[in-house]
Amino acid sequence: MDKHARKGPSALRTSIRLSLQYSFLYSVLSALVFALAYWFTQYEVQDWVLDQMRSDAGTLVEIFELGGDEMLVDRVDALAEVSFQNARVYQLLNSDGAIVSGNLSSTFASPLPDYLPAQDLPLAGEIHDEVTGYWLRADDVGPYLLIQGTGDHIVLEILEALGMALVVGYLAVVILGLIVGIRIGRITERRIAAISNTLAEVSAGNLASRISTAPKARDDLSRVSTEINSMLGQIKRLLESQEQISNDIAHDMRTPLQHLRQRLEKLRDSPTIRPDDISASLDQTEEIIATFNALLRIAQIEGSDRRERFGLYDLCEIIANVTEVFEPAAEDAGIELTTKVPGEQLEVVGDRNLLTQLLSNLVENAIKHCPAGSKVLVLAESTLAGPTLRITDNGPGIAREDRERIFRRFFRGEKSRNSPGNGLGLALAKAICDLHGAEIAVSENDPGTTFEISFLR
């Protein structure tokens, strides 16, 4: 089934709606930026015009200082005459306020305005067609007052060209943003639809369905997809484990329950009940209860997060405590139990009780399956990857074909079929290692077996 087949009109509308919303926000922000750019340019151009008039006034001051009144008046008249269609206006007033030179026919009221419309200016002659007003400035030139004006047509042309460029640029940015937004929205919607379809397939019973992710993708949806895939994998493993447990219980518990039933029926039909028969029935009941308790213990470890109870513990101390407990049993079985640990602390992060149970299961397993005269060594060392724990014996060993299955629930190799136990000790050890993020492996010791547990730093 196509993973994108479920995406309907509502999903598409959501994609377009989100794209339009973001595009609108983007267009508003772009409009503000362009408006600020226009205003700033207008301010700078006007300031440039005033700077030009200020510079011209400075030049006339120098001319006055060099040539006096006559040269100053001649220069102002020349500037007024060469001004094309009165694009620039000049007026030179003496100390009495009388007009001495320039192309303005009358004086201005005080104070002088910064800007004046062209029709209000007392000009003699034709005005440039595109001039709508003048920026004015007054400067002292010796005993004279110089009034200058610059038409706004140059500034208006610059601002008009800038405005057209900004409008075209703004429209291009908005259209491009809209296209990109819709494209990204549709891509995002397809990826969300893929996630939704995968979850729907899992809900329908297809536990193998996974969300396809790009190998090098690092965005939020890729991380979410990876986490969902990891969660689905964990759910699949738990359900498979639950199914395996059910099958194991149905298969491995049937025989002891049938034996118990037969024994109880025999006691029921017997005219006399011997204490040995009752004791045997109780022992068999205890074995069944112990098996269920072990299964429950494994399920609790696999199904709950006990990492919040984790602390920092010395692995050497745990080894010392466990071997001290099992030394009498090893001695009774004629087995030499020794340890080899570093002189300093070997710290691991974990649950102290579970770590103790892990080591206890492995040591007990070695003592149980090794004949008298065997040696069992518990070794701990520090490696670059982290602490390593080994339990080594020189007993009969484990068949090569059994090593891959030895951590399964209820599994018992041919060499241990007749020994007591329920085949759950190593499964429990594996569950504890998985909880601690440790790796457990079994290998041949030639002769014997080595269990190696690698804790990661």
Buried (B, 14 or more C-beta within 10 A) or exposed (E): EEBEEEBEEEBEEBBBEBBBEBBBEBBEEBBEEBEEBBEEBBEEBBEEBBEBBEEBBEEBBEBBEEEEBEBBBEBBBEBBEEBEBBBBBBBBBBEEEEBBBBBBEEBBEEEBEEEBEBEEBEBEEEBBEBBBBBBBBBBEBBEBBBBBBBBBBBBBEBBEEBBEEBEEEBEEBBEEBBEBBBEBBBEBBBBBBBBBBBBBBBEEEEBEBBBEBEEEEEEEBBEBBEEBBEEBEEEBEEEEBEEEBEEBBEEBBEEBEEBBEEBBEEBEEEEEEEEEBEEBBEEBBEBBEEBEEBBEBBBEBBEEEBEEEBEEBBBBBBBBEBBEEBEEBBEEBEBEBEBEBEEEEBBBBBBBEBBBBBBBBBBBBBBBBBEEEBBBBBBBEBEEEBBBBBBBBBBBBBEEEBBEEBBBBBBBBEBBEEEEBBBBBBBBBBBBBBBBEBBBEBBEBEEBBBBBBBBEE
